[in-house]
Amino acid sequence: MRLGMALAFPILVYGLAFGLVAAQAGIGWGWAMAMSGGIFSGSAQLAAVSLIQTGNVTFSTLALTILVINARYLIFGATLQPWLSAAGPGRALSSLLLLGDANWIATMRAIERGEADRAYLAGTGAPLIAVWLVGTLIGVVFGASLPDPRAFGADLMLPCFAAAMTAVMMKGRASLMPVVVGAGAALLAAWVFGPAWGIIASGVAGAAFAALTAGGKAEGAR
């Protein structure tokens, strides 16, 4: 838990950002808190809010978007299974409800060091979800009190936040192509099917291109 608290500040800021975006989209604090507690994924929640803002989203589109964006958790869970299964199905599955990017990395490093306490995942995850919920509540309450979010530039929160995340993840020219492919797919899908499908198309196309090119590089290296 001490390690989880050390990782908590960025999660708190992220939660504040989501709360502000949710308030801007007209989502009440109850629904915003339910999303943060039930989904516990900033990228998926921000994408869901973006779809809601289009005004023509369906439940199936929202569910598919969250599934696509959170597909990495299938890999996270698979990597933890040999170690976490020793805790038994009940404790293992309940621990996975607290799984996030930060404490997955921390847990995998602990496993490499020989960590035998299967409560490590839940211990690191508990502070993260706590500050995530607190940040969401503060952000959505403050955002709802703004008379006109556009007057403070709050309507630009989501695109600016997404752009900042993209910039942080860029590691060189090779990282640019998946972004270009994803953006192109988003524009095409939004033009043909509507803006709600643009986000899904972007995630699938960009991720698929990155996976294919990474596989080609690995083959060349061998």
TATA-V937932 format. One record per run of one state. SS is the DSSP state (H for helix, E for strand, - for the rest). FROM is the first residue (numbers start at 1). TO is the last residue. If there is no record, write none. Layout:
ss->SS from->FROM to->TO
ss->SS from->FROM to->TO
This chain:
ss->- from->1 to->1
ss->H from->2 to->6
ss->- from->7 to->7
ss->H from->8 to->24
ss->- from->25 to->28
ss->H from->29 to->38
ss->- from->39 to->41
ss->H from->42 to->54
ss->- from->55 to->58
ss->H from->59 to->69
ss->- from->70 to->71
ss->H from->72 to->87
ss->- from->88 to->88
ss->H from->89 to->96
ss->- from->97 to->100
ss->H from->101 to->112
ss->- from->113 to->119
ss->H from->120 to->145
ss->- from->146 to->148
ss->H from->149 to->152
ss->- from->153 to->153
ss->H from->154 to->169
ss->- from->170 to->173
ss->H from->174 to->193
ss->- from->194 to->194
ss->H from->195 to->221
ss->- from->222 to->222
